[in-house]
Structures are given as structure tokens and as C-alpha cells.
């Protein structure tokens, strides 16, 4: 009698006998996991629970609260929403254009015009989604020749997906079928709609907002957060994308094939210059009215704060102001006073890793016209030092202070409000993969960081990916709650950048070993990048924000 196959389940740290051919969902029903899985990591790569197992594997079942589980949950909700829209509003295009306000902003378009969204319309969609979830319908996993998938999507009017598939030229395409309709997503879906009991749908601006579960309390949807400034910044870029005719990856790829890359680069760079000039003009206007002596520039990791600060300084010079800079890093407390995070490591992202009292004292004295000795922080000894560096504001001088805490009122609590101008910088990606798949801002920033850490800090993609969850937790705690405090928001994303970063990032990501947990995230990012046609960097100017990550910048960092 032949020996049965075995898989190793990391959740229970045991080998499990299987016949071969069982799905991950079938296998999980005989395990005491203590939670309801929504997807699983198979040999460190995320798979849906309908994945059949035909040989020895290492399997880790994931709950919806995990990062992969949350993405699976949201994708699945999107397909349920699409099914509800296709039933209640046939011949209407559902566009999920951005992540904002703890949810996902959606619009309905018919005959090229936005449909008026009413409370009744949203309520009917919500009820239909609830019916689909109560019915516990399966998400059927399909793999077909791409030419056949293209015909399916043409019949459903999903022309955005057709453009993408026609330009990526892959032989086979993965898609899902739910209650008679088909859709594609760049990642796993839940086994069935019954897994998606927690969600909300509500009016938001001129569209509506789809929310999953609250990360802090997974049994309820999150509370919608007002983000008017972020919304407007994203809307401005979406309108820009409409004007240049590049709203999704399929259209970007078409532009590349038509040899329009240099035009896109020039136009996107010009837009950055235009917005920075506007911000500079507003700062200058406030300066001449007796305010805006300090510009606080904040944003999450790899948002391009440093280049934005340097380019803003140039714009201010053209307005006849004299920018001077202070680094927040030099105000770190001595290492033995640094707060620690939940892992016991030094938490340099905490506001209280800074000497707030000394920082505010120095700023007030600088604003009073005094010459002030500036500290330097020695990262090797973990101590603050004074090396004779001083600062004194002359006529027409303005301070630029870059750091993640710039929008936090507590950072400059002792500085008069009218003296401050707060600028928030983030890569608010306005490009969609297609109508039902957006490009996450955090993925854009992570790819930037992977390239920068590899090129300039000698860090592997594995180590950058391993640190990323901690970075994100710090952002959620110390940055994102204050982003609406900004006087201006600068979107540092560039329409062409993912095409340029594709080959850089893919080469680095391929070096992540298969036997480490970070392999799953590296694999996901490589799949994501596979949708983009490569764009050369020769036309990217030396002053481009993207040069901060790729190299070749005329700025000194």
C-alpha cells in the first residue's frame, strides 16, 4: 500500500496526511485552527482556498485580519459589489478609483457620464450585496487562454480589462466567476461570499464608499474618516489622467507601445512643477502678510519628502525668499531616553523620540531673530552633539523643516499658528490597473523604498519587506491621523513611474529566497509589476522626484 502524501501546517506545527487533490478548504475543515481562514500561504506564496494540493507543501492558513487576508476580503467584496451593480444597473460601468477615508471610493458611469448617486441607489446596492453574501455563493477560480478571457470581458463590456490583457500578452489569464458574471483580480479571492459578512456602503462626495471590516475591531465596519484635502488631491490627478488619456495600466501600456513615453514623462514632470509653484506662491503670499516663517514638510516613508523640500526651496528662491533648513533628526533624544515599541526595539518613529522642548525653544529664538546653535545627532553613539553649527534668520529668510511629524500639532505646540505652513507629501497613486483594481499607494511607496534601500543602503528586498509592517504601523499612529491638518497637499506620484521601476524592482525582488516568509510579498509585487510594460529612464530629468530612488539626481541627499 503506497504511503499517503503529507503537508506541513505551520498553524498547528504538524504534518497532515492527504490523498492528493484535496483543496486547501477541504483540508482546513479537519483542523482545529481556532479561526475561519480566508486564504493560505503555500510554500510562502498566498493562494486561494480552492487551491488543490497534489504534493508535499508547507501551508499556513490566514485569517481575514492578516495583511493577505484583508486584501483577499476587500477584493472579494469588490466582486460582490460588481455583481450587484451588473444586476441592478446593467450597462453601467463600476469604477473603483481610489482608497480613501477607511474605504474605497466608487463611481457609476453610464454613456460616458457619472450616474447621480442617491441614498436609495446605495441602499438597493447594499441590500443586493447582503443577499449575495447570505446565499454563500462560490467564487469559482478559472484559468483560460487569454484570447478566450478577452472575449468574455468584451461581452461584459469590461474594455479596460481587454486593453490590459491585449498589452500584457500573457498566454493564460486567471479570472473568477460569481453568479454568472466574470471578473479578474491580481490576487486571491475568498472561497465564497459567505465569508464577507462585515461591510458597509455609504454615500461619499459624488460617489459612494465601500468599506470592509475595522482593523481594530473586525466584527464591525470602520468609521468613515473625513479626508476632504486628500480627496481633492486625488481628484485633481484623476482629472489630469482623463485629459492625457491614461487612466489605467492598459492605456499606459498602449501609450508605451505608441512611443508616447517621453511625452508622458514631460507632462507629468511639468504637473509637479506647476503644483510646487502654486504652493510656493501661497507660502510667499502668507510670508508677506506676516506669517509662514516655518514650512513643515511631512509625509510617510518613501513619499519623496526630501526632493520635494529641495524643489520647493528652489521655487521659493524664485519668489525672492531665502530658504534655510533644519533637520528634525538632529533633535533625537539621547538613545537611552528613546521610547521603545511593542517589540522592545527603539522607536525612532515616535514623536517622543524627539526633544520637543529643546526644538520649540530653538525655533522660538530663531523666529525672534537670535542666532541659535544647532545640534547634530550621532547615530553611532546615540547622543546629541554640538559642532558649532548655527542658524540666524536674515531679511527674507524662511525655515524649511522636513520630518514625519510635521503635521502633528504637538511638534510645534509653542510656536504661534500663523507662523506655520504645513505641507503633506504622499504618493497618491491615481492610476488604476483596471476599473475594479486600483494601484495601492502603499505598494507604490514600498517599491520605491525597496529600490532605494538596495541601491543606497545595501539592504535586500527581503529585509525591506520584513520591516515594512512596522513602518506602516508607525505611519498609522504618527502620520495619517494628522494629514488633514495640512495647508497644502502635494501628490508626489508620477503617472509613468511604475513602468520605469518595473525592471529595477523585479531584479531585486527575484533575489528573495523561496524559503522565507517575505517571498510571498515579493511574489505578489512581481505579479503586480507584470501588468506594466517597461519604460526607459533616459527622458527623466535629473530634478525628478523619482531620481531620489533611482539615482542620477542633481540634488545631494
C-alpha positions in Angstrom: 0.0 0.0 0.0 1.5 3.4 -1.1 2.3 6.0 1.6 -0.1 8.9 1.7 1.3 12.4 1.0 2.0 14.8 3.8 1.7 18.6 4.0 3.2 20.6 6.9 0.7 23.0 8.5 2.6 25.8 10.3 -0.6 26.9 12.3 -0.6 23.6 14.3 3.1 22.7 13.7 2.2 19.2 12.4 2.4 17.1 9.3 -1.0 16.2 7.9 -1.8 13.2 5.7 -3.6 13.9 2.4 -4.7 11.8 -0.5 -3.8 14.4 -3.1 -6.2 16.6 -5.0 -8.0 17.9 -1.9 -8.4 21.7 -1.8 -7.0 23.8 1.0 -10.5 24.4 2.1 -11.3 20.7 2.3 -8.1 20.1 4.4 -8.8 23.0 6.7 -12.2 21.5 7.8 -10.4 18.7 9.6 -8.1 21.1 11.5 -8.7 22.9 14.7 -7.4 26.3 13.6 -9.3 28.5 16.0 -10.4 30.9 13.3 -12.1 30.9 9.9 -9.4 31.1 7.2 -9.9 33.2 4.1 -6.7 32.3 2.2 -3.5 30.5 2.8 0.3 30.7 2.3 1.5 27.7 0.3 5.3 27.5 0.3 5.3 31.1 1.3 3.1 32.2 -1.6 -0.6 33.3 -1.0 -3.2 31.1 -2.6 -7.0 30.9 -2.6 -8.6 28.1 -0.5 -9.8 26.4 -3.7 -6.2 25.6 -4.5 -5.8 21.8 -5.0 -2.9 20.1 -3.3 -1.1 17.3 -5.2 2.2 17.1 -3.4 4.1 17.9 -0.2 3.6 21.6 0.7 4.1 23.9 3.7 0.8 25.5 4.4 -0.1 28.4 6.6 -3.8 29.3 6.9 -4.5 33.0 7.2 -7.5 34.9 8.8 -9.0 37.9 7.3 -7.2 40.1 9.8 -3.8 39.3 8.3 -2.4 41.6 5.5 -3.0 39.0 2.8 -6.4 38.1 4.3 -7.5 41.7 4.4 -6.6 42.2 0.7 -8.5 38.9 -0.1 -11.5 40.1 1.8 -11.6 43.5 0.0 -11.1 42.0 -3.5 -14.0 39.6 -2.8 -16.2 42.4 -1.6 -15.4 44.3 -4.9 -16.6 41.4 -6.9 -19.8 41.1 -4.9 -20.4 44.8 -5.5 -19.7 44.4 -9.2 -22.3 41.6 -9.3 -24.8 43.8 -7.5 -24.2 46.7 -9.9 -24.5 44.4 -13.0 -27.8 43.2 -11.8 -29.4 46.4 -10.7 -27.8 48.8 -13.2 -26.9 46.8 -16.3 -24.9 48.7 -19.0 -23.4 50.8 -16.2 -19.6 50.9 -15.6 -18.5 50.5 -12.0 -15.2 52.3 -11.3 -13.3 51.8 -8.1 -10.9 54.7 -8.4 -9.1 55.2 -5.0 -8.6 54.1 -1.4 -9.7 56.9 0.9 -11.5 57.6 4.2 -11.1 54.0 5.5 -12.8 52.6 2.4 -12.8 52.5 -1.4 -14.3 55.3 -3.5 -16.7 54.1 -6.2 -18.5 55.8 -9.1 -21.1 54.6 -11.6 -20.7 55.7 -15.3 -23.3 55.3 -18.0 -22.9 56.6 -21.6 -19.7 58.3 -20.6 -21.3 60.4 -17.7 -21.3 59.8 -14.0 -24.6 58.5 -12.7 -26.2 60.5 -9.9 -25.7 58.6 -6.7 -28.6 58.7 -4.3 -29.3 57.2 -0.9 -31.9 54.9 -2.4 -29.4 53.7 -5.1 -26.8 52.9 -2.4 -29.4 51.3 -0.2 -30.5 49.0 -3.0 -26.9 48.0 -3.8 -26.3 47.3 -0.1 -29.4 45.0 0.1 -28.4 43.1 -3.1 -24.8 42.6 -1.7 -26.3 41.3 1.5 -28.5 38.8 -0.5 -25.4 37.6 -2.4 -23.5 37.1 0.9 -26.3 35.3 2.6 -26.6 32.9 -0.4 -22.9 31.9 0.3 -22.1 31.6 -3.5 -18.7 30.3 -4.5 -16.1 32.4 -6.2 -15.2 30.0 -9.0 -11.5 30.1 -9.9 -10.9 29.9 -13.7 -7.8 29.7 -15.9 -8.3 30.1 -19.6 -6.3 31.2 -22.7 -6.0 34.9 -22.7 -7.7 35.2 -26.0 -10.8 33.5 -24.6 -10.7 35.7 -21.4 -10.6 38.7 -23.7 -13.8 37.6 -25.5 -15.6 37.0 -22.1 -14.7 40.5 -20.9 -15.7 42.1 -24.2 -19.1 40.6 -23.9 -19.4 42.0 -20.4 -18.3 45.5 -21.5 -15.1 45.4 -19.5 -13.0 47.2 -22.1 -10.4 48.3 -19.5 -9.6 44.7 -18.9 -9.4 44.0 -22.6 -6.8 46.8 -23.1 -4.8 45.4 -20.2 -4.8 41.8 -21.5 -4.1 42.8 -25.1 -1.0 44.8 -24.0 0.5 42.3 -21.4 0.4 39.5 -24.0 0.3 36.6 -21.4 -0.8 33.2 -22.7 -3.2 32.3 -19.9 -5.4 34.5 -17.7 -6.8 33.8 -14.2 -10.3 35.1 -13.5 -13.2 34.4 -11.2 -16.9 33.6 -11.8 -19.6 34.6 -9.4 -23.3 34.1 -10.1 -22.9 34.2 -13.8 -20.5 37.1 -14.2 -16.7 37.1 -14.6 -14.0 39.4 -13.3 -10.2 39.4 -12.7 -8.2 40.5 -9.7 -4.4 40.5 -9.1 -4.7 38.2 -6.1 -6.7 35.7 -4.3 -10.4 35.8 -3.5 -12.4 34.2 -0.7 -13.8 30.7 -1.2 -17.4 32.0 -1.1 -19.5 35.1 -0.5 -20.5 33.8 3.0 -17.1 34.8 4.3 -17.9 38.5 3.8 -20.4 39.3 6.5 -18.9 42.6 7.6 -19.1 45.5 5.1 -20.7 48.9 4.6 -21.8 51.0 1.7 -22.4 54.8 2.1 -22.8 58.0 0.1 -19.4 59.8 -0.3 -18.9 63.0 -2.2 -20.4 62.4 -5.7 -20.0 58.6 -5.4 -20.1 56.1 -2.7 -17.7 54.3 -0.3 -17.2 50.6 0.1 -15.7 49.5 3.4 -14.8 46.1 4.7 -14.0 45.5 8.4 -12.4 47.7 11.0 -8.8 46.6 11.6 -9.1 47.3 15.4 -12.5 45.6 15.7 -13.0 43.1 12.8 -16.6 42.5 13.8 -17.8 45.9 12.6 -17.1 48.1 9.5 -14.7 51.1 10.1 -15.9 54.5 10.8 -15.6 56.7 7.8 -12.9 59.4 8.3 -13.3 62.8 6.7 -10.4 63.4 4.2 -11.5 66.3 2.1 -8.0 67.5 1.2 -6.8 64.0 0.3 -9.9 63.5 -1.8 -9.3 66.8 -3.7 -5.7 66.0 -4.3 -6.6 62.6 -5.8 -9.5 64.1 -7.9 -7.1 66.6 -9.4 -4.8 63.8 -10.6 -7.7 61.7 -11.8 -8.9 64.6 -13.9 -5.3 65.0 -15.2 -5.2 61.3 -16.2 -8.5 61.8 -18.0 -7.1 64.7 -20.0 -4.0 62.9 -21.1 -6.0 59.7 -21.8 -4.1 57.4 -19.4 -6.5 56.3 -16.7 -5.4 52.7 -16.2 -2.5 50.4 -16.9 -3.9 49.2 -20.2 -3.9 52.7 -21.5 -0.5 53.4 -20.1 0.8 50.3 -21.9 -0.9 51.5 -25.1 0.9 54.8 -24.8 4.2 53.0 -24.3 3.6 50.9 -27.5 2.8 54.0 -29.4 6.2 55.5 -28.3 4.5 58.2 -26.2 6.6 57.6 -23.0 8.7 60.7 -23.3 5.5 62.9 -23.7 4.0 61.3 -20.6 7.2 61.9 -18.6 7.4 65.6 -19.7 3.8 66.3 -18.9 3.9 64.5 -15.5 7.0 66.4 -14.5 5.5 69.7 -15.7 2.5 69.0 -13.4 4.8 68.5 -10.4 6.5 71.8 -11.2 3.1 73.6 -11.5 1.8 72.3 -8.2 5.1 73.2 -6.4 5.0 76.7 -7.9 1.4 77.1 -6.6 2.4 76.0 -3.1 5.4 78.3 -3.2 3.3 81.3 -4.2 0.8 80.6 -1.4 3.7 80.4 1.2 5.1 83.6 -0.2 1.8 85.4 0.0 1.4 84.4 3.7 5.0 85.4 4.4 4.4 88.9 3.1 1.3 89.1 5.3 3.4 88.5 8.4 3.0 84.7 8.6 4.5 81.5 7.2 8.0 81.8 8.7 8.3 78.0 9.1 7.3 75.4 6.4 6.8 71.9 8.0 7.0 69.2 5.3 5.7 65.8 6.4 4.7 62.5 4.8 5.0 58.7 5.0 8.1 56.6 4.1 9.3 57.0 0.5 6.8 59.7 -0.3 9.6 61.9 -1.7 9.7 64.4 1.1 13.4 65.2 0.6 13.3 66.0 -3.1 10.0 67.9 -2.6 11.7 70.0 0.1 14.7 70.8 -2.2 12.5 71.6 -5.2 10.2 73.8 -3.0 13.3 75.7 -1.9 14.2 76.5 -5.5 10.6 77.7 -6.1 10.8 79.9 -3.0 14.1 81.4 -4.2 12.4 82.4 -7.5 9.9 84.2 -5.2 12.9 86.1 -3.7 12.8 84.3 -0.3 15.8 82.7 1.3 15.1 79.1 2.5 17.1 77.7 5.3 16.7 74.1 6.6 16.6 72.3 9.9 16.6 68.6 10.2 14.3 67.0 12.8 16.7 64.0 13.0 19.2 66.2 14.9 16.7 66.7 17.7 16.5 63.0 18.7 16.9 62.5 22.4 19.9 60.5 23.6 19.4 56.9 22.8 18.9 55.7 26.4 15.9 58.1 26.6 14.3 56.8 23.3 10.9 55.2 23.7 10.6 51.5 22.7 7.9 49.9 20.6 5.9 46.8 21.4 8.8 44.6 20.3 11.2 46.3 22.7 13.1 48.0 19.9 14.0 51.7 19.9 11.0 53.5 18.3 12.6 56.3 16.3 9.3 57.0 14.6 7.6 58.0 17.9 7.1 61.8 18.3 8.7 61.4 21.8 11.9 60.2 20.3 12.4 63.9 19.7 13.4 66.5 22.3 10.3 68.6 21.8 11.1 71.2 24.5 14.6 72.0 23.0 13.2 72.0 19.5 10.4 74.5 20.3 12.9 76.7 22.4 15.3 76.9 19.5 12.6 77.7 17.0 11.2 80.5 19.1 14.6 82.0 19.5 15.3 81.7 15.7 12.0 83.4 15.0 12.9 86.2 17.4 16.0 86.9 15.3 18.6 85.3 17.6 21.5 83.2 16.4 20.9 79.7 17.6 23.4 76.8 18.0 22.0 73.7 16.1 22.6 70.2 17.5 23.7 67.2 15.5 22.7 63.6 16.3 25.4 61.0 16.3 23.7 57.8 15.2 26.8 55.7 16.1 27.0 56.9 19.7 23.3 57.6 20.1 24.0 61.1 21.6 23.3 64.7 20.6 26.4 66.8 19.9 27.1 70.5 19.2 29.7 71.1 16.4 29.5 74.8 16.0 26.6 74.8 13.5 24.4 77.9 13.9 21.4 79.4 12.3 20.1 83.0 12.1 17.2 84.3 10.0 18.1 87.3 7.8 15.6 89.5 6.0 13.6 87.3 3.6 14.6 84.0 5.3 12.2 81.2 5.7 12.7 77.9 7.5 12.0 74.5 5.9 11.7 71.6 8.3 11.3 68.1 6.9 10.1 65.2 9.1 7.3 62.7 9.5 5.8 64.6 12.5 5.4 68.0 10.7 1.6 67.9 10.8 1.3 66.8 14.4 0.3 69.9 16.5 2.3 68.7 19.5 5.6 69.0 17.5 5.3 72.8 17.4 2.9 73.4 20.3 4.8 76.5 21.4 5.0 78.2 18.0 2.4 80.7 17.0 0.0 79.2 14.5 0.2 81.9 11.9 4.0 81.4 11.7 3.5 77.8 10.3 2.7 76.4 6.9 2.2 72.7 6.8 2.7 70.6 3.6 1.8 67.0 3.3 3.6 64.9 0.7 2.4 61.4 -0.4 2.4 59.3 -3.5 -1.3 59.3 -4.0 -1.5 56.9 -7.0 -4.3 57.9 -9.3 -3.7 55.2 -11.9 -5.9 52.1 -11.8 -4.9 48.6 -13.0 -8.5 48.5 -14.4 -11.9 49.6 -13.3 -12.1 47.2 -10.4 -8.4 47.1 -9.3 -6.6 50.2 -8.1 -2.9 50.7 -7.5 -2.4 50.9 -3.7 -0.4 53.9 -2.6 1.4 51.8 -0.1 2.6 49.4 -2.9 4.0 52.3 -4.9 5.9 53.6 -1.8 7.2 50.1 -0.9 8.6 49.6 -4.4 10.3 53.0 -4.2 11.8 52.0 -0.8 12.9 48.6 -2.0 14.9 50.2 -4.8 16.3 53.0 -2.7 17.3 50.7 0.2 19.0 48.3 -2.2 20.9 51.0 -4.2 22.0 53.3 -1.3 21.7 51.4 1.9 22.8 47.9 0.9 19.6 46.4 2.1 17.9 43.4 0.4 14.3 43.4 -0.6 13.8 40.7 2.0 14.9 43.0 4.8 12.9 45.9 3.5 9.7 43.8 3.2 10.3 42.4 6.7 10.5 46.0 8.1 7.5 47.3 6.2 4.7 46.2 8.6 6.5 48.1 11.4 6.8 51.2 9.2 3.2 51.0 8.3 2.1 50.8 11.9 4.2 53.9 12.7 2.5 55.7 9.8 -0.9 54.7 11.0 -0.1 56.0 14.5 2.0 59.1 13.9 1.3 60.4 10.4 -2.1 59.6 8.8 -4.2 60.9 11.7 -2.8 64.4 11.1 -2.8 64.6 7.3 -5.9 66.8 7.1 -4.0 69.4 9.2 -2.1 70.3 6.1 -2.3 73.7 4.5 -1.5 72.1 1.1 -1.1 68.5 -0.1 1.5 67.6 -2.8 0.9 64.3 -4.7 4.4 63.0 -5.4 3.2 60.1 -7.6 4.2 60.2 -11.3 2.0 58.7 -14.0 4.9 56.8 -15.6 6.9 55.7 -12.5 5.7 52.1 -12.1 6.7 51.4 -15.7 10.2 52.8 -15.0 10.6 51.0 -11.7 9.4 47.7 -13.1 12.8 46.3 -14.3 14.7 47.8 -11.3 12.3 46.3 -8.7 11.8 42.9 -10.4 15.5 42.2 -10.5 15.8 43.0 -6.7 12.6 41.1 -5.8 13.8 37.9 -7.7 16.6 37.7 -5.1 14.2 37.0 -2.2 14.6 33.3 -1.3 11.6 31.0 -1.6 12.1 29.6 2.0 11.4 32.9 3.8 8.1 34.5 4.7 8.9 37.6 2.7 8.8 35.5 -0.5 5.0 35.8 -0.6 5.1 39.6 -0.7 7.9 39.6 -3.2 5.9 37.3 -5.4 2.8 39.5 -5.1 4.7 42.6 -6.1 6.3 40.8 -9.1 2.8 39.8 -10.2 1.6 43.3 -9.8 4.6 44.7 -11.9 4.0 42.1 -14.6 1.0 44.2 -15.8 3.2 47.1 -16.7 5.3 47.4 -19.9 8.8 48.7 -19.1 9.6 52.4 -19.6 13.1 53.7 -20.1 14.5 56.3 -17.8 16.6 58.4 -20.3 13.9 61.1 -20.6 13.5 61.5 -16.8 15.1 64.9 -15.7 17.8 65.0 -13.0 15.5 67.1 -10.8 12.7 64.5 -11.0 11.4 63.2 -7.6 11.9 59.7 -9.0 15.6 60.3 -9.1 15.7 60.2 -5.3 15.1 56.5 -5.6 16.6 55.5 -9.0 19.8 57.6 -8.8 21.0 60.2 -11.2 19.6 63.2 -9.2 21.2 66.7 -9.4 20.3 67.1 -5.7 22.6 65.9 -2.9 20.9 63.8 -0.3 
